[in-house]
Amino acid sequence: MKNKVFGYVRVSTKEQNEGRQIKAIQDYCNNTKIEIEERDILVDKQSGKDFNREKYQMLKQMVRTGDIVIIKELDRLGRNKAEIKKEIEWFKTNDIVLRILDIPTTLMDLRQYDSGMAKAMMDMINNVLIEVLGTIAEEERNKIKKRQAEGIEVAKAKGKHLGRPKTEFPSEWEEYYIKWKSEEITATSMMEQLGLKRNTFYRLVKKYEDGK
């Protein structure tokens, strides 16, 4: 049976566009004459804090020995360094080739080496790169969490100081407002998530920002 090729894509929220990652995977396959079907590119729209993701777990059920999994960037796999290394080890143990486009050494076909110095050196290089990039991914996730927490605290402090009546605002208003202002979500998405009509939404925005 011919080995299959899969792609894995992850974006953090439903509003983010996965097209850039899909195109990168498809371009790589076209350039290297690798056949991949669009249906075999699995997409999760979920945080990378852990690996309890529907499509990722589905991918692990689908792959077989000798198959290839292509990911655009290491942090698309996850943002927890220890968990990233654990998952990569799972792929190695099951003899599944993991190709990460921002780690060029993973794109080399090591199956031509049965053993010896060449394979050992490539494994060592990949391990170092994964260690470095995994650390960066984890630090970035921590920064995002810190910024979100600080933003919420600032918003809460501002509301308290100005004596703004909170009952008029949806309970998750501040969290979604911060995401909207940082362009993580659109105004339309925020309205849908909070169940607000357009006029009500912009009235609340003005009231919130004016501190009235």
C-alpha positions as CSV (number, residue, x, y, z in Angstrom):
1,M,0.0,0.0,0.0
2,K,1.3,3.4,-1.0
3,N,2.2,5.7,1.9
4,K,-0.2,8.7,2.3
5,V,0.6,12.3,2.8
6,F,-1.3,14.5,5.3
7,G,-1.2,18.1,6.2
8,Y,-2.0,19.6,9.6
9,V,-3.1,23.2,10.1
10,R,-4.0,25.1,13.2
11,V,-5.3,28.6,13.9
12,S,-6.1,29.9,17.3
13,T,-9.7,31.2,16.7
14,K,-12.6,30.6,14.4
15,E,-12.1,34.0,12.9
16,Q,-8.5,33.5,11.8
17,N,-7.9,32.4,8.2
18,E,-6.1,29.1,7.6
19,G,-5.5,29.7,3.9
20,R,-1.9,30.8,4.3
21,Q,-0.9,27.5,6.0
22,I,-2.8,25.4,3.5
23,K,-1.2,27.2,0.5
24,A,2.3,26.7,2.0
25,I,1.7,23.0,2.4
26,Q,0.2,22.6,-1.1
27,D,3.1,24.7,-2.6
28,Y,5.7,22.5,-0.9
29,C,4.0,19.3,-2.2
30,N,3.8,20.8,-5.8
31,N,7.4,21.8,-5.7
32,T,8.6,18.4,-4.5
33,K,6.2,16.3,-6.6
34,I,4.4,15.0,-3.5
35,E,0.7,14.1,-4.0
36,I,-1.6,15.3,-1.3
37,E,-5.4,15.4,-1.4
38,E,-7.2,18.5,-0.1
39,R,-9.3,16.3,2.1
40,D,-6.2,15.1,3.8
41,I,-5.3,18.5,5.1
42,L,-6.9,18.7,8.5
43,V,-7.6,22.0,10.2
44,D,-8.2,22.8,13.8
45,K,-9.4,26.2,15.0
46,Q,-8.3,26.0,18.5
47,S,-5.6,27.2,21.0
48,G,-2.3,25.4,20.9
49,K,-2.1,25.1,24.7
50,D,-2.6,21.4,24.6
51,F,-3.3,18.6,22.1
52,N,-6.9,17.8,22.9
53,R,-8.0,18.9,19.4
54,E,-10.6,17.1,17.3
55,K,-8.8,17.1,14.0
56,Y,-5.3,16.5,15.5
57,Q,-6.6,13.5,17.3
58,M,-8.3,12.3,14.2
59,L,-5.0,12.7,12.3
60,K,-3.3,10.4,14.8
61,Q,-5.9,7.8,14.2
62,M,-5.6,8.0,10.4
63,V,-1.8,7.9,9.9
64,R,0.1,4.6,9.4
65,T,3.7,3.6,9.4
66,G,5.6,5.4,6.7
67,D,3.1,8.1,6.1
68,I,4.1,11.8,6.0
69,V,2.6,14.6,7.9
70,I,3.4,18.2,6.8
71,I,3.1,21.3,9.1
72,K,4.0,24.8,8.1
73,E,5.5,25.9,11.5
74,L,6.3,24.2,14.7
75,D,4.0,26.4,16.8
76,R,1.1,25.2,14.6
77,L,1.7,21.8,16.2
78,G,1.5,23.3,19.7
79,R,2.8,25.9,22.1
80,N,3.8,23.8,25.1
81,K,7.4,22.7,24.6
82,A,7.2,19.5,26.7
83,E,4.0,18.4,24.9
84,I,5.5,19.2,21.5
85,K,8.5,17.0,22.2
86,K,6.2,14.2,23.5
87,E,4.1,14.4,20.3
88,I,7.2,14.4,18.0
89,E,8.5,11.4,19.8
90,W,5.1,9.7,19.1
91,F,5.6,10.3,15.4
92,K,9.1,8.9,15.5
93,T,8.1,5.8,17.5
94,N,5.4,5.0,15.0
95,D,7.8,5.6,12.1
96,I,5.7,8.5,10.7
97,V,7.6,11.2,8.9
98,L,7.0,14.7,10.3
99,R,8.0,17.5,8.0
100,I,7.9,21.0,9.4
101,L,8.4,23.7,6.7
102,D,10.2,26.2,9.0
103,I,12.7,23.5,10.0
104,P,14.4,22.6,6.7
105,T,16.4,19.7,8.1
106,T,13.1,17.9,8.7
107,L,12.4,18.0,5.0
108,M,15.3,15.7,4.2
109,D,14.3,12.0,3.7
110,L,16.2,10.2,6.5
111,R,14.7,6.9,5.5
112,Q,17.5,6.4,3.1
113,Y,19.8,6.0,6.2
114,D,19.4,2.7,7.9
115,S,21.8,3.8,10.7
116,G,25.1,5.5,11.3
117,M,26.5,9.0,11.6
118,A,24.5,10.8,9.0
119,K,21.1,9.9,10.6
120,A,22.4,10.6,14.1
121,M,23.6,14.0,13.1
122,M,20.4,14.9,11.5
123,D,18.4,13.8,14.5
124,M,20.7,15.9,16.7
125,I,20.2,19.0,14.6
126,N,16.5,18.5,14.5
127,N,16.3,18.1,18.2
128,V,18.2,21.3,18.8
129,L,16.0,23.3,16.4
130,I,12.9,21.8,18.0
131,E,14.1,22.7,21.5
132,V,14.8,26.3,20.4
133,L,11.6,26.8,18.4
134,G,9.5,25.0,21.1
135,T,10.8,27.4,23.7
136,I,10.0,30.4,21.5
137,A,6.4,29.0,20.9
138,E,5.9,28.5,24.6
139,E,7.2,31.9,25.5
140,E,4.9,33.5,22.9
141,R,1.9,31.7,24.3
142,N,2.8,33.0,27.8
143,K,3.2,36.5,26.5
144,I,-0.3,36.3,24.9
145,K,-1.8,35.1,28.1
146,K,-0.1,37.8,30.1
147,R,-1.2,40.6,27.7
148,Q,-4.8,39.3,27.8
149,A,-4.8,39.2,31.6
150,E,-3.2,42.7,31.8
151,G,-5.8,44.0,29.3
152,I,-8.7,42.6,31.3
153,E,-7.3,44.0,34.5
154,V,-6.8,47.4,33.0
155,A,-10.4,47.4,31.6
156,K,-11.8,46.3,34.9
157,A,-9.8,49.0,36.8
158,K,-11.0,51.6,34.3
159,G,-14.6,50.6,34.7
160,K,-14.4,50.6,38.5
161,H,-12.7,54.0,38.5
162,L,-15.2,55.6,36.2
163,G,-18.2,54.0,38.0
164,R,-19.5,52.6,34.8
165,P,-22.7,50.5,35.3
166,K,-21.7,46.9,34.4
167,T,-25.1,45.4,34.2
168,E,-25.7,47.0,30.8
169,F,-22.7,45.3,29.3
170,P,-22.6,41.5,28.5
171,S,-20.6,39.5,31.1
172,E,-17.8,38.7,28.6
173,W,-17.8,42.2,27.1
174,E,-14.3,43.2,28.3
175,E,-12.6,40.0,27.0
176,Y,-14.2,40.3,23.6
177,Y,-13.6,44.0,23.4
178,I,-9.8,43.5,23.9
179,K,-9.8,40.8,21.2
180,W,-11.6,43.1,18.8
181,K,-9.3,46.1,19.5
182,S,-6.3,43.9,19.0
183,E,-7.8,42.7,15.7
184,E,-8.0,39.1,16.8
185,I,-11.7,39.1,15.9
186,T,-14.0,41.3,13.8
187,A,-16.8,43.5,15.0
188,T,-19.3,41.3,13.3
189,S,-17.9,38.2,15.1
190,M,-18.0,40.0,18.5
191,M,-21.7,41.0,17.9
192,E,-22.6,37.4,17.0
193,Q,-20.7,36.0,20.0
194,L,-22.4,38.4,22.5
195,G,-25.8,38.4,20.8
196,L,-25.8,42.1,20.1
197,K,-27.5,44.1,17.3
198,R,-25.3,46.5,15.4
199,N,-26.8,49.7,16.9
200,T,-26.6,48.3,20.4
201,F,-23.0,47.2,19.8
202,Y,-21.7,50.5,18.7
203,R,-23.7,52.3,21.5
204,L,-22.0,50.1,24.1
205,V,-18.6,50.7,22.4
206,K,-19.1,54.5,22.6
207,K,-20.3,54.3,26.2
208,Y,-17.4,52.0,27.2
209,E,-14.8,54.2,25.6
210,D,-16.3,57.5,26.8
211,G,-16.5,56.1,30.3
212,K,-20.1,57.2,30.7
